[in-house]
Amino acid sequence: MTGPRPTDHDIDAEAFRERALTSLVRARERTTLLTTCVEEPDLTAQHSPLMSPLVWDLAHIGNQEELWLLRAVAGQDAIRPEIDSLYDAFEHPRAERPTLPLLSPHEARSYAAEVRGRALDVLESAAFRGTTRLTDAGFAFGMIAQHEQQHDETMLITHQLRKGPPALTAPDPVPAPLFTGPAEVLVPGGPFTMGTSDEPWALDNEGPAHTREVAPFFIDTTPVTNGAYLRFIEDGGYADPRWWTADGWAHVRRTSLRAPLFWRRDGGQWLRRRFGTVEAVPHEEPVLHVCWYEADAYARWAGRRLPTEAEWEKAARFDPATGGSTRYPWGDADPGPEQANLGQRHLRPAPAGSYPGGESPLGVRQLIGDVWEWTASDFLPYPGFRAFPYKEYSEVFFGPEHKVLRGGSFAVDAVACRGTFRNWDLPVRRQIFSGFRTARSGAL
């Protein structure tokens, strides 16, 4: 799906209205779960200086919805203008948010509920055709649904960092047969269409669509597993500077990294803490909670490298039968439970090789869902990039300081996950649901 954005004639306003309603309701149900499964002290506490108190996220979700749907779209007066600065993510870094005069949990819930009630009234009457770019195809409503789901993922990270007994439950993924397919897949060289200009709810950094030339390369069929990563640990990977960039090695020495976050050794066994439960590290699952430096070092140790962002997207979207780029590895249809592990349906990645229904035409698996995948690339704009609707979403983060992650994780909702979706973070970050797969240059 490449080309221009949808025109008025292409837009089925009622279909987008229903999609917006479904997405907003699903996001709020998840927000409610994440903020009612613990008592008030856990909502107001800061469980890590890297994260906000859960109650801050709750009110911030409501405030952003008010700013964009009530004020920008509907032109309504502010409900509580005095709190705008408290919930401005750029005005107050996370570490200082607990010191602010935040709304109490009861006040935050009431505020978010009032905003949502008004927003649904706006949704019911909004024109999705022949309007501004903000409302064409319901973009603003889709943007807010994605924003809430992104904060739900952030709150899920906070739950992982929280100490104490489990507060969340979910069934494990359905056990999959042991994957016995090839370890890597050849992606042919040549041009492909990267990014999108016609995905109605795509965020600004996903476009515009453009042609990218990629040399032939091999990419892992599945993400790197805990079992494979353990071999790197046992081979002294964290103690050998050969495998690390200079910055990475300095980070290892400064922080005494020895294993992925939440792992510890108990005698001859490796254990991990997962949402309040301590369990043996499952060898068949994709490795989780590693930073970019760790992913890059493992790849070097394995005689490989991290894929570039363009290589990752070609592996995920290129269809050799047509030469075109699809929305997802399996085609253009929205993801379902047969294609990917998304939406907090489970609280862990599925074993490597799961979801054959989500396989790309080239045979690559689990490119969507399970774990965010670090790439070798810095977060940079595409040719012709234009910030919309505000530069703070993407533009202020462009540069070599941030590395790109692709594919989404089990914590990501389908509304905020596409073959073109771009995530980014600092190379030291490990609390996120991040893993990786490796690549190598060359052809058969």
Secondary structure, DSSP 8 states (H G I E B T S, - for coil): --SS---TTT--HHHHHHHHHHHHHHHHHHHHHHHHSS-HHHHHS-S-TTS--HHHHHHHHHHHHIIIIIIIIT----S-GGGTGGG-TTTS-GGGGGGS----HHHHHHHHHHHHHHHHHHHHH---SSS-TTTGGGHHHHHHHHHHHHHHHHHHHHHHH--SS---------------S-SEEEE--EEEEES-SS-TT--GGG---EEEEE--EEEESS--BHHHHHHHHHTTGGG-GGGS-HHHHHHHHHHT--SSTTEEEETTEEEEEETTEEEE--TTSB--S--HHHHHHHHHHTT-B---HHHHHHHHHEETTTTEE-SBTTBSS---TTT---TTSSSS---TT--GGG--TT-----SSSSEEEEEEEE---TT----S-TTTTGGG-EEEEEEEES--TTS-GGG--TT--EEE-TT--SSSEE---EEE---
